[in-house]
Amino acid sequence: MGYLLIFGVFMLISWAVGARLKSKFRAYSKIPVNYGITGRDVAERMLRESGVSDVKVVSVQGELTDHYNPANKTVNLSPDVYHGRSISAAAVAAHECGHAVQHATAYAWLQMRSKLVPVVSFSSRYVQWVLLGGILMVNTFPQLLLAGIVLFALTTLFSFVTLPVEIDASRRAIAWLDGSGITTNETLPKAQEALRLAAYTYVIAALASLATLLYYIWIFMGRRN
């Protein structure tokens, strides 16, 4: 019941923030940027002006599928962003390019997150099964639950390491948009708000992971009572 309560509370908060984020992005997708340039144009120009010449900007299918792939050095933009000529498209494109700039400049938090990826990928495949077995056998084989807690702690750590990476990428995006002439005094705050709401989703995910981790620790410690 404790886990379901934690899950329910954070799911509700996440839904509320996500709904507001989508609402804002829809609204801002109707507001054009200066010069009528596309998200692709924004990305290519930001990369070029940031001195990043070995990253390609490509279109990928789906909605909210925008991301930077450090493995093949590509900024991947969803069709609405790639072809979009709005403040939403510009904000998202610039944010993903912020990650590319982080990679090019060896940003410490991004390097740390990249090193955690294979470990977290491994732990995420097994953590739920280990935790489930650990809870069922907490009084007879508590070491299994402890192992699950260690695995889950790695995913929690990854969530918190992700926060400065995402916040810094947005900071770089806003700074570049402000100096590029693509946004105005009226549209720049809208880009800031959209990226701030996007960052909140990562904050909520990190806090949810931490709360869940503490719950499992509480179960482990409670077995002694």
TIMARLUM-579799 format. One record per atom (N, C-alpha, C): residue number from 1; residue in one letter; chain; x, y, z. Coordinates in Angstrom, 3 decimals. Example, Ala and Ser with C-alpha at 12.3 -4.5 7.8 and 13.67 -1.06 7.14 Angstrom:
<nodes>
   seq   type   mol         c1         c2         c3
     1      A     A     13.190     -5.690      7.800
     1      A     A     12.300     -4.500      7.800
     1      A     A     13.200     -3.300      7.800
     2      S     A     12.850     -2.250      7.080
     2      S     A     13.670     -1.060      7.140
     2      S     A     12.900      0.030      7.870
</nodes>
This chain:
<nodes>
   seq   type   mol         c1         c2         c3
     1      M     A      0.826     -1.208      0.000
     1      M     A      0.000      0.000      0.000
     1      M     A      0.865      1.265      0.000
     2      G     A      1.996      1.200      0.743
     2      G     A      2.876      2.366      0.804
     2      G     A      3.416      2.721     -0.568
     3      Y     A      3.849      1.691     -1.311
     3      Y     A      4.379      1.922     -2.653
     3      Y     A      3.309      2.485     -3.572
     4      L     A      2.087      1.930     -3.466
     4      L     A      0.992      2.397     -4.313
     4      L     A      0.647      3.847     -4.013
     5      L     A      0.743      4.226     -2.748
     5      L     A      0.465      5.613     -2.364
     5      L     A      1.511      6.552     -2.958
     6      I     A      2.787      6.187     -2.798
     6      I     A      3.868      7.002     -3.371
     6      I     A      3.708      7.109     -4.882
     7      F     A      3.462      5.960     -5.506
     7      F     A      3.302      5.917     -6.954
     7      F     A      2.133      6.786     -7.401
     8      G     A      1.013      6.690     -6.674
     8      G     A     -0.182      7.447     -7.034
     8      G     A      0.015      8.945     -6.912
     9      V     A      0.660      9.381     -5.816
     9      V     A      0.881     10.810     -5.593
     9      V     A      1.758     11.400     -6.691
    10      F     A      2.864     10.742     -6.975
    10      F     A      3.776     11.281     -7.981
    10      F     A      3.227     11.138     -9.394
    11      M     A      2.430     10.116     -9.623
    11      M     A      1.776      9.987    -10.922
    11      M     A      0.812     11.145    -11.151
    12      L     A      0.089     11.526    -10.106
    12      L     A     -0.858     12.643    -10.202
    12      L     A     -0.123     13.954    -10.475
    13      I     A      0.972     14.171     -9.741
    13      I     A      1.756     15.391     -9.941
    13      I     A      2.361     15.405    -11.346
    14      S     A      2.900     14.264    -11.745
    14      S     A      3.506     14.160    -13.073
    14      S     A      2.473     14.407    -14.168
    15      W     A      1.272     13.863    -13.988
    15      W     A      0.211     14.074    -14.977
    15      W     A     -0.143     15.560    -15.073
    16      A     A     -0.241     16.239    -13.910
    16      A     A     -0.614     17.649    -13.905
    16      A     A      0.448     18.504    -14.608
    17      V     A      1.713     18.241    -14.299
    17      V     A      2.794     18.992    -14.930
    17      V     A      2.859     18.675    -16.425
    18      G     A      2.705     17.381    -16.764
    18      G     A      2.740     16.979    -18.168
    18      G     A      1.620     17.603    -18.971
    19      A     A      0.429     17.664    -18.366
    19      A     A     -0.712     18.260    -19.049
    19      A     A     -0.471     19.756    -19.293
    20      R     A      0.080     20.431    -18.296
    20      R     A      0.368     21.855    -18.450
    20      R     A      1.467     22.074    -19.490
    21      L     A      2.457     21.179    -19.474
    21      L     A      3.547     21.275    -20.444
    21      L     A      3.017     21.140    -21.869
    22      K     A      2.173     20.136    -22.105
    22      K     A      1.609     19.935    -23.438
    22      K     A      0.740     21.111    -23.846
    23      S     A     -0.007     21.656    -22.875
    23      S     A     -0.862     22.802    -23.169
    23      S     A     -0.032     24.009    -23.598
    24      K     A      1.054     24.246    -22.871
    24      K     A      1.916     25.381    -23.201
    24      K     A      2.588     25.188    -24.556
    25      F     A      3.061     23.971    -24.813
    25      F     A      3.729     23.718    -26.081
    25      F     A      2.761     23.877    -27.251
    26      R     A      1.507     23.443    -27.041
    26      R     A      0.508     23.637    -28.104
    26      R     A      0.268     25.109    -28.355
    27      A     A      0.164     25.867    -27.264
    27      A     A     -0.078     27.306    -27.406
    27      A     A      1.106     27.999    -28.072
    28      Y     A      2.306     27.646    -27.653
    28      Y     A      3.492     28.310    -28.180
    28      Y     A      3.858     27.820    -29.574
    29      S     A      3.276     26.700    -29.983
    29      S     A      3.522     26.207    -31.344
    29      S     A      2.806     27.065    -32.380
    30      K     A      1.940     27.957    -31.898
    30      K     A      1.227     28.857    -32.798
    30      K     A      1.876     30.241    -32.868
    31      I     A      2.946     30.414    -32.083
    31      I     A      3.631     31.707    -32.057
    31      I     A      4.917     31.602    -32.878
    32      P     A      5.018     32.308    -33.981
    32      P     A      6.196     32.180    -34.861
    32      P     A      7.428     32.857    -34.280
    33      V     A      8.573     32.372    -34.683
    33      V     A      9.835     33.011    -34.313
    33      V     A     10.224     33.990    -35.409
    34      N     A     11.178     34.829    -35.120
    34      N     A     11.670     35.776    -36.122
    34      N     A     12.283     35.041    -37.312
    35      Y     A     12.143     35.615    -38.450
    35      Y     A     12.711     35.117    -39.713
    35      Y     A     11.992     33.883    -40.230
    36      G     A     11.030     33.332    -39.485
    36      G     A     10.281     32.166    -39.940
    36      G     A     11.120     30.921    -40.146
    37      I     A     12.199     30.772    -39.392
    37      I     A     13.075     29.618    -39.585
    37      I     A     12.535     28.392    -38.842
    38      T     A     12.930     27.214    -39.282
    38      T     A     12.443     25.966    -38.710
    38      T     A     13.313     25.528    -37.527
    39      G     A     12.823     24.509    -36.832
    39      G     A     13.611     23.939    -35.744
    39      G     A     14.940     23.395    -36.241
    40      R     A     14.913     22.833    -37.429
    40      R     A     16.163     22.342    -38.029
    40      R     A     17.141     23.495    -38.237
    41      D     A     16.632     24.612    -38.755
    41      D     A     17.494     25.777    -38.986
    41      D     A     18.086     26.280    -37.671
    42      V     A     17.239     26.308    -36.633
    42      V     A     17.692     26.753    -35.311
    42      V     A     18.828     25.861    -34.827
    43      A     A     18.611     24.545    -34.926
    43      A     A     19.610     23.588    -34.443
    43      A     A     20.927     23.731    -35.198
    44      E     A     20.852     23.793    -36.505
    44      E     A     22.074     23.868    -37.311
    44      E     A     22.823     25.175    -37.061
    45      R     A     22.055     26.245    -36.893
    45      R     A     22.707     27.527    -36.642
    45      R     A     23.352     27.553    -35.260
    46      M     A     22.658     27.035    -34.236
    46      M     A     23.222     27.028    -32.884
    46      M     A     24.479     26.172    -32.821
    47      L     A     24.445     25.019    -33.486
    47      L     A     25.634     24.162    -33.506
    47      L     A     26.795     24.872    -34.177
    48      R     A     26.503     25.488    -35.303
    48      R     A     27.549     26.176    -36.063
    48      R     A     28.153     27.326    -35.252
    49      E     A     27.293     28.128    -34.624
    49      E     A     27.779     29.277    -33.868
    49      E     A     28.428     28.876    -32.546
    50      S     A     28.175     27.645    -32.111
    50      S     A     28.799     27.142    -30.879
    50      S     A     30.091     26.399    -31.176
    51      G     A     30.461     26.339    -32.456
    51      G     A     31.707     25.698    -32.841
    51      G     A     31.636     24.187    -32.905
    52      V     A     30.412     23.637    -33.010
    52      V     A     30.227     22.185    -33.097
    52      V     A     29.961     21.841    -34.560
    53      S     A     30.910     21.176    -35.191
    53      S     A     30.807     20.919    -36.634
    53      S     A     30.609     19.445    -36.987
    54      D     A     30.666     18.562    -35.983
    54      D     A     30.593     17.125    -36.283
    54      D     A     29.286     16.483    -35.820
    55      V     A     28.243     17.289    -35.652
    55      V     A     26.933     16.792    -35.220
    55      V     A     25.906     17.049    -36.321
    56      K     A     25.139     16.019    -36.665
    56      K     A     24.107     16.134    -37.685
    56      K     A     22.745     16.353    -37.033
    57      V     A     21.885     17.091    -37.710
    57      V     A     20.503     17.300    -37.262
    57      V     A     19.600     16.457    -38.148
    58      V     A     18.859     15.531    -37.536
    58      V     A     18.011     14.622    -38.307
    58      V     A     16.595     14.621    -37.743
    59      S     A     15.663     14.149    -38.565
    59      S     A     14.263     14.037    -38.144
    59      S     A     13.962     12.592    -37.762
    60      V     A     13.252     12.420    -36.640
    60      V     A     12.840     11.089    -36.197
    60      V     A     11.329     11.085    -36.006
    61      Q     A     10.725      9.935    -36.194
    61      Q     A      9.279      9.824    -36.072
    61      Q     A      8.837      9.896    -34.610
    62      G     A      7.580     10.275    -34.429
    62      G     A      7.000     10.292    -33.099
    62      G     A      6.761     11.685    -32.566
    63      E     A      6.176     11.725    -31.373
    63      E     A      5.902     12.994    -30.691
    63      E     A      6.701     13.027    -29.399
    64      L     A      7.340     14.142    -29.115
    64      L     A      8.204     14.286    -27.939
    64      L     A      9.346     13.265    -27.958
    65      T     A      9.856     12.970    -29.137
    65      T     A     10.951     12.013    -29.287
    65      T     A     12.290     12.726    -29.482
    66      D     A     12.301     14.011    -29.238
    66      D     A     13.503     14.814    -29.448
    66      D     A     14.594     14.420    -28.449
    67      H     A     15.821     14.234    -28.945
    67      H     A     16.931     13.888    -28.063
    67      H     A     18.250     14.056    -28.802
    68      Y     A     19.306     14.129    -28.012
    68      Y     A     20.660     14.130    -28.575
    68      Y     A     21.271     12.768    -28.326
    69      N     A     21.840     12.180    -29.366
    69      N     A     22.475     10.872    -29.256
    69      N     A     23.991     11.049    -29.317
    70      P     A     24.674     10.915    -28.175
    70      P     A     26.124     11.114    -28.180
    70      P     A     26.879      9.999    -28.893
    71      A     A     26.239      8.825    -29.045
    71      A     A     26.912      7.684    -29.680
    71      A     A     27.225      7.964    -31.147
    72      N     A     26.240      8.544    -31.868
    72      N     A     26.478      8.842    -33.287
    72      N     A     26.462     10.343    -33.576
    73      K     A     26.451     11.139    -32.512
    73      K     A     26.501     12.599    -32.616
    73      K     A     25.415     13.138    -33.548
    74      T     A     24.177     12.887    -33.151
    74      T     A     23.043     13.409    -33.914
    74      T     A     22.062     14.102    -32.981
    75      V     A     21.542     15.222    -33.427
    75      V     A     20.423     15.883    -32.756
    75      V     A     19.171     15.388    -33.455
    76      N     A     18.358     14.639    -32.748
    76      N     A     17.171     14.012    -33.322
    76      N     A     15.936     14.818    -32.948
    77      L     A     15.240     15.319    -33.951
    77      L     A     14.081     16.166    -33.721
    77      L     A     12.828     15.515    -34.283
    78      S     A     11.738     15.578    -33.519
    78      S     A     10.456     15.062    -33.990
    78      S     A      9.976     15.926    -35.148
    79      P     A      9.073     15.418    -35.997
    79      P     A      8.628     16.191    -37.169
    79      P     A      8.098     17.581    -36.831
    80      D     A      7.338     17.696    -35.736
    80      D     A      6.772     19.000    -35.373
    80      D     A      7.858     20.015    -35.032
    81      V     A      8.944     19.531    -34.469
    81      V     A     10.055     20.426    -34.118
    81      V     A     10.958     20.657    -35.324
    82      Y     A     11.262     19.601    -36.045
    82      Y     A     12.158     19.675    -37.208
    82      Y     A     11.634     20.653    -38.255
    83      H     A     10.322     20.568    -38.525
    83      H     A      9.725     21.421    -39.554
    83      H     A      9.036     22.654    -38.965
    84      G     A      8.859     22.683    -37.645
    84      G     A      8.112     23.768    -37.013
    84      G     A      8.835     25.105    -37.080
    85      R     A      8.040     26.173    -37.144
    85      R     A      8.592     27.529    -37.217
    85      R     A      8.114     28.362    -36.029
    86      S     A      7.934     27.685    -34.903
    86      S     A      7.347     28.329    -33.728
    86      S     A      8.359     28.454    -32.597
    87      I     A      7.939     29.146    -31.539
    87      I     A      8.793     29.303    -30.362
    87      I     A      8.988     27.962    -29.670
    88      S     A      7.982     27.084    -29.712
    88      S     A      8.122     25.744    -29.131
    88      S     A      9.201     24.951    -29.852
    89      A     A      9.138     24.958    -31.181
    89      A     A     10.124     24.223    -31.978
    89      A     A     11.528     24.761    -31.740
    90      A     A     11.644     26.072    -31.683
    90      A     A     12.957     26.690    -31.471
    90      A     A     13.516     26.333    -30.102
    91      A     A     12.668     26.343    -29.077
    91      A     A     13.115     26.042    -27.707
    91      A     A     13.603     24.602    -27.598
    92      V     A     12.829     23.672    -28.151
    92      V     A     13.207     22.259    -28.079
    92      V     A     14.487     22.003    -28.872
    93      A     A     14.562     22.541    -30.067
    93      A     A     15.748     22.336    -30.909
    93      A     A     16.998     22.889    -30.226
    94      A     A     16.875     24.076    -29.648
    94      A     A     18.022     24.684    -28.971
    94      A     A     18.416     23.885    -27.730
    95      H     A     17.426     23.359    -27.023
    95      H     A     17.715     22.548    -25.834
    95      H     A     18.516     21.306    -26.205
    96      E     A     18.092     20.605    -27.249
    96      E     A     18.814     19.394    -27.657
    96      E     A     20.217     19.733    -28.147
    97      C     A     20.359     20.867    -28.778
    97      C     A     21.696     21.308    -29.182
    97      C     A     22.540     21.660    -27.964
    98      G     A     21.872     22.077    -26.897
    98      G     A     22.588     22.333    -25.645
    98      G     A     23.308     21.083    -25.176
    99      H     A     22.672     19.917    -25.360
    99      H     A     23.321     18.649    -25.003
    99      H     A     24.524     18.379    -25.902
   100      A     A     24.388     18.703    -27.180
   100      A     A     25.504     18.506    -28.111
   100      A     A     26.693     19.381    -27.718
   101      V     A     26.403     20.602    -27.305
   101      V     A     27.474     21.507    -26.862
   101      V     A     28.109     20.973    -25.577
   102      Q     A     27.280     20.432    -24.674
   102      Q     A     27.814     19.814    -23.457
   102      Q     A     28.795     18.700    -23.813
   103      H     A     28.397     17.884    -24.775
   103      H     A     29.251     16.766    -25.195
   103      H     A     30.560     17.280    -25.779
   104      A     A     30.459     18.296    -26.611
   104      A     A     31.652     18.835    -27.274
   104      A     A     32.611     19.492    -26.284
   105      T     A     32.073     20.019    -25.195
   105      T     A     32.903     20.717    -24.204
   105      T     A     33.208     19.855    -22.988
   106      A     A     32.862     18.554    -23.071
   106      A     A     33.137     17.599    -21.976
   106      A     A     32.524     18.066    -20.659
   107      Y     A     31.267     18.455    -20.715
   107      Y     A     30.548     18.885    -19.514
   107      Y     A     30.536     17.746    -18.493
   108      A     A     30.995     18.020    -17.290
   108      A     A     31.252     16.978    -16.281
   108      A     A     30.020     16.140    -15.951
   109      W     A     28.867     16.801    -15.763
   109      W     A     27.659     16.060    -15.388
   109      W     A     27.198     15.146    -16.515
   110      L     A     27.358     15.590    -17.752
   110      L     A     26.987     14.735    -18.882
   110      L     A     27.914     13.525    -18.968
   111      Q     A     29.199     13.739    -18.721
   111      Q     A     30.142     12.637    -18.727
   111      Q     A     29.808     11.622    -17.641
   112      M     A     29.432     12.119    -16.475
   112      M     A     29.052     11.226    -15.385
   112      M     A     27.814     10.425    -15.748
   113      R     A     26.817     11.092    -16.343
   113      R     A     25.597     10.394    -16.730
   113      R     A     25.892      9.339    -17.791
   114      S     A     26.744      9.660    -18.738
   114      S     A     27.086      8.709    -19.796
   114      S     A     27.751      7.466    -19.222
   115      K     A     28.585      7.651    -18.198
   115      K     A     29.252      6.515    -17.565
   115      K     A     28.264      5.638    -16.796
   116      L     A     27.185      6.245    -16.328
   116      L     A     26.187      5.495    -15.568
   116      L     A     25.227      4.718    -16.466
   117      V     A     25.128      5.098    -17.737
   117      V     A     24.140      4.498    -18.635
   117      V     A     24.223      2.974    -18.693
   118      P     A     25.392      2.363    -18.952
   118      P     A     25.414      0.892    -19.017
   118      P     A     25.069      0.233    -17.698
   119      V     A     25.474      0.842    -16.586
   119      V     A     25.166      0.282    -15.265
   119      V     A     23.674      0.343    -15.001
   120      V     A     23.077      1.488    -15.281
   120      V     A     21.640      1.665    -15.057
   120      V     A     20.838      0.795    -16.012
   121      S     A     21.314      0.642    -17.237
   121      S     A     20.639     -0.219    -18.203
   121      S     A     20.583     -1.654    -17.689
   122      F     A     21.670     -2.107    -17.101
   122      F     A     21.707     -3.460    -16.525
   122      F     A     20.769     -3.574    -15.328
   123      S     A     20.879     -2.613    -14.401
   123      S     A     20.088     -2.691    -13.171
   123      S     A     18.593     -2.571    -13.435
   124      S     A     18.208     -1.747    -14.418
   124      S     A     16.783     -1.539    -14.688
   124      S     A     16.106     -2.791    -15.233
   125      R     A     16.895     -3.692    -15.830
   125      R     A     16.320     -4.927    -16.370
   125      R     A     15.918     -5.908    -15.271
   126      Y     A     16.594     -5.816    -14.135
   126      Y     A     16.389     -6.830    -13.099
   126      Y     A     15.867     -6.275    -11.770
   127      V     A     15.937     -4.951    -11.593
   127      V     A     15.672     -4.388    -10.269
   127      V     A     14.281     -4.710     -9.739
   128      Q     A     13.246     -4.636    -10.563
   128      Q     A     11.892     -4.869    -10.069
   128      Q     A     11.707     -6.308     -9.606
   129      W     A     12.309     -7.253    -10.348
   129      W     A     12.194     -8.659     -9.959
   129      W     A     12.962     -8.939     -8.675
   130      V     A     14.133     -8.329     -8.542
   130      V     A     14.933     -8.521     -7.329
   130      V     A     14.216     -7.907     -6.130
   131      L     A     13.637     -6.730     -6.314
   131      L     A     12.911     -6.078     -5.225
   131      L     A     11.677     -6.884     -4.826
   132      L     A     10.951     -7.378     -5.820
   132      L     A      9.757     -8.174     -5.528
   132      L     A     10.126     -9.423     -4.731
   133      G     A     11.157    -10.135     -5.210
   133      G     A     11.602    -11.318     -4.484
   133      G     A     12.127    -10.962     -3.109
   134      G     A     12.816     -9.830     -3.015
   134      G     A     13.353     -9.399     -1.728
   134      G     A     12.278     -9.087     -0.712
   135      I     A     11.191     -8.462     -1.165
   135      I     A     10.082     -8.135     -0.250
   135      I     A      9.391     -9.403      0.219
   136      L     A      9.204    -10.358     -0.693
   136      L     A      8.549    -11.617     -0.332
   136      L     A      9.403    -12.449      0.625
   137      M     A     10.724    -12.296      0.526
   137      M     A     11.632    -13.108      1.337
   137      M     A     12.396    -12.262      2.355
   138      V     A     11.824    -11.099      2.715
   138      V     A     12.547    -10.155      3.557
   138      V     A     12.929    -10.733      4.916
   139      N     A     12.138    -11.653      5.453
   139      N     A     12.434    -12.205      6.776
   139      N     A     13.331    -13.433      6.724
   140      T     A     13.429    -14.053      5.554
   140      T     A     14.243    -15.265      5.434
   140      T     A     15.537    -15.033      4.656
   141      F     A     15.499    -14.102      3.714
   141      F     A     16.678    -13.821      2.888
   141      F     A     16.746    -12.319      2.619
   142      P     A     17.007    -11.509      3.662
   142      P     A     16.998    -10.043      3.513
   142      P     A     18.065     -9.516      2.561
   143      Q     A     19.117    -10.319      2.343
   143      Q     A     20.187     -9.865      1.445
   143      Q     A     19.672     -9.620      0.025
   144      L     A     18.622    -10.343     -0.378
   144      L     A     18.065    -10.155     -1.712
   144      L     A     17.431     -8.770     -1.836
   145      L     A     16.710     -8.357     -0.809
   145      L     A     16.116     -7.017     -0.827
   145      L     A     17.212     -5.956     -0.801
   146      L     A     18.272     -6.204     -0.035
   146      L     A     19.384     -5.252      0.011
   146      L     A     20.018     -5.094     -1.373
   147      A     A     20.148     -6.207     -2.081
   147      A     A     20.688     -6.144     -3.439
   147      A     A     19.773     -5.319     -4.342
   148      G     A     18.451     -5.502     -4.178
   148      G     A     17.497     -4.726     -4.952
   148      G     A     17.582     -3.244     -4.642
   149      I     A     17.800     -2.925     -3.376
   149      I     A     17.927     -1.523     -2.961
   149      I     A     19.158     -0.888     -3.608
   150      V     A     20.252     -1.630     -3.661
   150      V     A     21.476     -1.115     -4.295
   150      V     A     21.236     -0.853     -5.778
   151      L     A     20.568     -1.798     -6.445
   151      L     A     20.267     -1.617     -7.863
   151      L     A     19.359     -0.410     -8.082
   152      F     A     18.337     -0.272     -7.227
   152      F     A     17.401      0.844     -7.379
   152      F     A     18.098      2.168     -7.062
   153      A     A     19.040      2.147     -6.119
   153      A     A     19.776      3.365     -5.770
   153      A     A     20.560      3.890     -6.968
   154      L     A     21.013      2.981     -7.821
   154      L     A     21.738      3.402     -9.023
   154      L     A     20.819      4.161     -9.976
   155      T     A     19.578      3.692    -10.116
   155      T     A     18.633      4.394    -10.988
   155      T     A     18.242      5.741    -10.382
   156      T     A     18.170      5.791     -9.050
   156      T     A     17.875      7.066     -8.385
   156      T     A     19.016      8.046     -8.591
   157      L     A     20.231      7.563     -8.448
   157      L     A     21.405      8.409     -8.681
   157      L     A     21.389      8.955    -10.098
   158      F     A     21.050      8.094    -11.057
   158      F     A     20.990      8.514    -12.456
   158      F     A     19.963      9.629    -12.643
   159      S     A     18.822      9.508    -11.969
   159      S     A     17.775     10.531    -12.071
   159      S     A     18.266     11.876    -11.571
   160      F     A     19.031     11.869    -10.484
   160      F     A     19.515     13.139     -9.928
   160      F     A     20.682     13.703    -10.729
   161      V     A     21.516     12.836    -11.295
   161      V     A     22.598     13.314    -12.151
   161      V     A     22.027     13.938    -13.418
   162      T     A     20.876     13.437    -13.853
   162      T     A     20.226     13.966    -15.061
   162      T     A     19.770     15.415    -14.866
   163      L     A     19.417     15.793    -13.653
   163      L     A     18.864     17.132    -13.407
   163      L     A     19.806     18.258    -13.852
   164      P     A     21.058     18.309    -13.372
   164      P     A     21.929     19.402    -13.833
   164      P     A     22.208     19.353    -15.329
   165      V     A     22.176     18.148    -15.923
   165      V     A     22.395     18.023    -17.355
   165      V     A     21.266     18.709    -18.121
   166      E     A     20.029     18.439    -17.720
   166      E     A     18.875     19.027    -18.402
   166      E     A     18.763     20.526    -18.130
   167      I     A     19.004     20.922    -16.902
   167      I     A     18.900     22.346    -16.556
   167      I     A     19.958     23.158    -17.289
   168      D     A     21.179     22.625    -17.365
   168      D     A     22.254     23.336    -18.059
   168      D     A     21.977     23.426    -19.557
   169      A     A     21.412     22.352    -20.139
   169      A     A     21.090     22.387    -21.567
   169      A     A     20.059     23.475    -21.859
   170      S     A     19.070     23.617    -20.974
   170      S     A     18.070     24.671    -21.144
   170      S     A     18.702     26.049    -20.963
   171      R     A     19.611     26.168    -20.004
   171      R     A     20.295     27.446    -19.785
   171      R     A     21.067     27.860    -21.034
   172      R     A     21.773     26.903    -21.629
   172      R     A     22.525     27.195    -22.850
   172      R     A     21.570     27.580    -23.995
   173      A     A     20.436     26.880    -24.064
   173      A     A     19.466     27.155    -25.121
   173      A     A     18.910     28.570    -25.015
   174      I     A     18.513     28.946    -23.800
   174      I     A     17.930     30.270    -23.593
   174      I     A     18.963     31.363    -23.861
   175      A     A     20.181     31.165    -23.395
   175      A     A     21.234     32.159    -23.611
   175      A     A     21.481     32.350    -25.105
   176      W     A     21.504     31.252    -25.845
   176      W     A     21.745     31.374    -27.290
   176      W     A     20.555     32.018    -27.987
   177      L     A     19.337     31.588    -27.647
   177      L     A     18.144     32.178    -28.265
   177      L     A     18.072     33.674    -27.994
   178      D     A     18.482     34.076    -26.791
   178      D     A     18.419     35.486    -26.416
   178      D     A     19.367     36.322    -27.270
   179      G     A     20.504     35.752    -27.614
   179      G     A     21.488     36.522    -28.376
   179      G     A     21.415     36.311    -29.873
   180      S     A     20.547     35.426    -30.310
   180      S     A     20.501     35.084    -31.734
   180      S     A     19.603     35.996    -32.558
   181      G     A     18.692     36.678    -31.872
   181      G     A     17.731     37.499    -32.599
   181      G     A     16.522     36.715    -33.068
   182      I     A     16.496     35.414    -32.786
   182      I     A     15.372     34.573    -33.191
   182      I     A     14.155     34.835    -32.310
   183      T     A     14.416     35.153    -31.039
   183      T     A     13.321     35.476    -30.115
   183      T     A     13.304     36.978    -29.827
   184      T     A     12.198     37.409    -29.258
   184      T     A     12.039     38.815    -28.876
   184      T     A     11.835     38.896    -27.362
   185      N     A     11.710     40.102    -26.861
   185      N     A     11.441     40.287    -25.429
   185      N     A     10.115     39.671    -25.027
   186      E     A      9.238     39.499    -26.000
   186      E     A      7.925     38.905    -25.722
   186      E     A      7.962     37.387    -25.809
   187      T     A      8.713     36.848    -26.767
   187      T     A      8.686     35.397    -26.969
   187      T     A      9.729     34.651    -26.144
   188      L     A     10.820     35.303    -25.751
   188      L     A     11.857     34.611    -24.980
   188      L     A     11.322     34.058    -23.659
   189      P     A     10.528     34.836    -22.889
   189      P     A      9.984     34.278    -21.644
   189      P     A      9.107     33.044    -21.871
   190      K     A      8.471     32.972    -23.023
   190      K     A      7.641     31.799    -23.328
   190      K     A      8.530     30.568    -23.547
   191      A     A      9.649     30.767    -24.213
   191      A     A     10.599     29.669    -24.385
   191      A     A     11.145     29.233    -23.032
   192      Q     A     11.437     30.194    -22.175
   192      Q     A     11.928     29.880    -20.834
   192      Q     A     10.901     29.075    -20.049
   193      E     A      9.643     29.486    -20.134
   193      E     A      8.595     28.779    -19.392
   193      E     A      8.424     27.351    -19.894
   194      A     A      8.464     27.165    -21.198
   194      A     A      8.302     25.828    -21.774
   194      A     A      9.430     24.908    -21.313
   195      L     A     10.648     25.392    -21.338
   195      L     A     11.776     24.571    -20.918
   195      L     A     11.789     24.356    -19.409
   196      R     A     11.306     25.328    -18.659
   196      R     A     11.224     25.162    -17.207
   196      R     A     10.217     24.076    -16.839
   197      L     A      9.082     24.059    -17.520
   197      L     A      8.091     23.015    -17.276
   197      L     A      8.648     21.642    -17.651
   198      A     A      9.398     21.595    -18.733
   198      A     A     10.015     20.326    -19.138
   198      A     A     10.990     19.845    -18.070
   199      A     A     11.727     20.787    -17.474
   199      A     A     12.678     20.422    -16.414
   199      A     A     11.952     19.887    -15.185
   200      Y     A     10.754     20.413    -14.907
   200      Y     A      9.988     19.952    -13.743
   200      Y     A      9.691     18.456    -13.842
   201      T     A      9.502     17.949    -15.058
   201      T     A      9.196     16.523    -15.211
   201      T     A     10.372     15.679    -14.728
   202      Y     A     11.593     16.159    -14.947
   202      Y     A     12.772     15.432    -14.470
   202      Y     A     12.897     15.537    -12.955
   203      V     A     12.561     16.687    -12.414
   203      V     A     12.605     16.866    -10.958
   203      V     A     11.620     15.918    -10.281
   204      I     A     10.417     15.854    -10.819
   204      I     A      9.389     14.972    -10.250
   204      I     A      9.825     13.516    -10.327
   205      A     A     10.396     13.124    -11.458
   205      A     A     10.857     11.747    -11.621
   205      A     A     11.951     11.414    -10.608
   206      A     A     12.865     12.354    -10.380
   206      A     A     13.949     12.130     -9.424
   206      A     A     13.406     12.009     -7.999
   207      L     A     12.484     12.885     -7.633
   207      L     A     11.907     12.838     -6.287
   207      L     A     11.089     11.576     -6.084
   208      A     A     10.375     11.153     -7.117
   208      A     A      9.593      9.912     -7.029
   208      A     A     10.520      8.722     -6.820
   209      S     A     11.626      8.723     -7.528
   209      S     A     12.593      7.640     -7.391
   209      S     A     13.193      7.629     -5.988
   210      L     A     13.508      8.809     -5.464
   210      L     A     14.069      8.904     -4.113
   210      L     A     13.063      8.432     -3.069
   211      A     A     11.807      8.854     -3.195
   211      A     A     10.766      8.445     -2.249
   211      A     A     10.577      6.928     -2.263
   212      T     A     10.610      6.349     -3.453
   212      T     A     10.466      4.898     -3.580
   212      T     A     11.663      4.179     -2.966
   213      L     A     12.854      4.720     -3.197
   213      L     A     14.059      4.129     -2.611
   213      L     A     13.977      4.140     -1.091
   214      L     A     13.554      5.257     -0.509
   214      L     A     13.421      5.355      0.947
   214      L     A     12.370      4.379      1.472
   215      Y     A     11.333      4.146      0.697
   215      Y     A     10.302      3.185      1.088
   215      Y     A     10.877      1.773      1.171
   216      Y     A     11.677      1.392      0.181
   216      Y     A     12.287      0.060      0.207
   216      Y     A     13.277     -0.065      1.358
   217      I     A     14.010      1.006      1.643
   217      I     A     14.934      0.993      2.784
   217      I     A     14.160      0.827      4.085
   218      W     A     13.020      1.499      4.173
   218      W     A     12.168      1.392      5.363
   218      W     A     11.692     -0.045      5.570
   219      I     A     11.322     -0.702      4.480
   219      I     A     10.911     -2.107      4.578
   219      I     A     12.077     -2.965      5.067
   220      F     A     13.250     -2.710      4.512
   220      F     A     14.433     -3.480      4.905
   220      F     A     14.756     -3.282      6.379
   221      M     A     14.735     -2.046      6.814
   221      M     A     15.046     -1.757      8.219
   221      M     A     13.961     -2.282      9.157
   222      G     A     12.709     -2.257      8.676
   222      G     A     11.579     -2.690      9.497
   222      G     A     11.538     -4.182      9.764
   223      R     A     12.271     -4.948      8.973
   223      R     A     12.232     -6.405      9.166
   223      R     A     12.789     -6.788     10.524
   224      R     A     13.586     -5.916     11.136
   224      R     A     14.206     -6.240     12.402
   224      R     A     13.269     -6.045     13.579
   225      N     A     12.179     -5.324     13.322
   225      N     A     11.258     -5.003     14.412
   225      N     A     10.173     -6.086     14.550
</nodes>
